[in-house]
């Protein structure tokens, strides 16, 4: 399927397409040596910590199989020293809450230092804002996280 752009909308076409015709989807990914494409996240979900780009999905994947975690989401939140830092938002599985220090230790052991989240917050599944298709709305989750962090100080 190909297109030259949006019908009679040159400004939107210019914003959505590169000069050589590629559509800017907002997806992030990488191409392997054998030409397989792996999607790794969305450009709008990334944040910069000390000038380095952080892809939240890389951090979230550390907890995909954690027995105490139903869902792990990472959002960028403002930080006075680093510009932004990560906030790990956890929906626990069952009654046994994972310890924040243990979660941060997992991050520290497996990630570059600038990717280690500075905050861990716990949410009920019903408190995670969702789209109509059931996907987390991270921009809304980030606002909730910022409010909770500011309330702690």
N, C-alpha and C positions, 0 to 999 in steps of 0.2 A: 504494500500500500504506500503510495506516495502522495505528497501534497506540496503545493508551492506556498502555502500559508493560509491565513484566514481570509475568507471572502470579503473584499472591500474594507479590510481592517489593517492597513499597512503598519500602524504603530504596534499593534498586538503581534503581527507577524515578525516585525523586527525584534521585538522583545523575546519571542518564543523560539526563533530559529537563528542558527549561526549564519555567517555570510556564505558558507559553502553548503547550506541547506539542511544541516542536522537540527533535529528538534531537541530543545533543552527540556528534558523530562523532569529534572530535579533529582534523578536517581544517581547514586554513587555506586561505583563498582570497580572491578579490576578484571583484566584479561590474563588468563594463565598462559604458560609457555605453549600449551597445546590448544590455544584459542578458545577456551571456555570462558564465558562471562559469568562472574559471580557478583550479584548485587549485594552491596554492603550497607546501604542506608539511604537516607534522603539528605540532600544538601541543606534543607531548612532545619534539620535536626542537629546539625553539627554546631560546635561552639569552639571558641579559641581560648586556650588556657596558656598564659605566658607566651602568646604569639603562635602556639602550636595548634593545629586543627585536630580536634577530637571527634571521632565518630562514635556516638553512644552505643550503637549496636555491638561494637567490639567489646564493650564492657558488659553489656546485657547478656551476651552469649556465655560469659563466665558462669552465669547462674541459671542457665536453661535447664540443667539437670539437678539442681540443688534440691534435696529432699524437703527442705523447710520453706521453699519459695514457690509460690504459684505463678508470680509474675515479677520480673525485674525490669524497670524502666529507668533510663538515665536522661536527665535534662541538664542543660547549662543554666547556671544561676550567677548573678553578678558577684564579683569578688574584688575587694579593694586593692589587693596586691597583684592578682593574676589576670584581672579583667573579667574573666569568667572561670568558673570551676564546675565540676560535676556534682550532681545530687542524685544519689541512688535511691529510687523510690521502690519500695518493696511491698508486695502483697503476699503475706505469709500463707503457707499451706497448713491447715490445722491449727492447733493451739500452741505449738512450740515455735516461738519467735526466734529467728536467727539473730545472734549477737552482732551488733554493728561492728565491733572491733574485729571479729572474725571475718566479716564481709570485706572490710577495708584491708585486712591482711591478705586475703585472696587477691584483691586488686593489686596490692603492692608486690606480691610474689610473681604475678603474671603480666603486668603491664609496665610500660614506661612511666616514670615518676609523674610526669605532667598529666597522665590519663587517670591517675588514682583519684577517685571522687573524694571530696572533702566532707560531704554530708551524706547521712543515711536517714531517710524518713520512712515511716511505716504507714500504709494506707489500707483501708478496707477496699475490697474489690469494687464496691458500689460507689466509692469516692473517686475512682479514676474516670476522668471525662472521656467519653467515647464519641466517635462519629456515628452516623446513622447505620454504617456497615459494621459497627462493633470494634473499630480500631481505635487505639488510644490517641487522644488529641494532646500531643506533647506540648504545644504552646499554652494550652490551658493548664496542663499539669505543672508546667514551669511556673505559672503565676501562683498556683496553690502552694508549690514548694517554697517560693520566695516569701509568701505571706507567713508560712509556718516557720521558716528560718528567722525572719525578722521578729516574729513573736517570741522566739527563744532567747533573743538578745536583750 
